[in-house]
């Protein structure tokens, strides 16, 4: 049996695009890496001073499309000479030299332009669900507008109490700006590979199949056949990639109709349901 390769995720996309950018810059042209609000990447070549071989351009474009998967933008490679206002990108004050690349003699530069959006529909309220076997799934939200008031501690105590009474409890840490429940309930080395932040980002591209999001609590023993499951805000990350939590957080609340599950509210509901389905299968 031949196993399909894992799809490209957010953390791996930028390093993959950067390897192509290195080849482009080696040919003597300046490169601008642009990431959109979904995390998809485009490479812009500044060909206004020196022509770029058409065959190389096509090869680079095909390479970006094949290696980045869903994280390749609709137009993964663009030439400055074909843009209406190329300096809106190349001369943008937000373009930065933060990739650790130093151009050698005869090489072009590589710069970085990251687009982020913060927003979201926080008003939607989901209705309780009844499972096919008749078991009613109840959801309880603990929230507050001020940090440091004990939400994570209260969640920890409530979850432990309910599980100790013989209930199957799932804690989903949606305090994305300051995750607390996950670390209280699960040891760092036992975190799942991905967190809620990953599900919210990947589902915007329809790329959320197969994410490992849920694990059992590890910090105490339960009695009375209770179960305590945890879906932390952040995961431990994939091997050999940097876990770019802040970069994901900058995109997680974006409402982008027409791409996967577009609105934040839709993605949030899907994230909670995905975690519930894992517990239903495993418990």
Secondary structure, DSSP 8 states (H G I E B T S, - for coil): ---------HHHHHHHHHHHHHHHHHTT-EEEEEE-TTS-EEEEEE-SSS---HHHHHHHHHHHHHHHGGGEEEEEEEEGGGSTTTHHHHT-TT-B--S-----TT---EEEEE--------------EE-TTS-EE-------SSTTSSHHHHHHHHHHHHHHTT-EEEEE---TTS--HHHHHS-GGGS-SS-HHHHHHHHTTT--TT----EE--SS---TT-EEEEE-SS----TTS---HHHHHTTTT---TTSSS-SHHHHHHHHHHHHHHHHHHH-
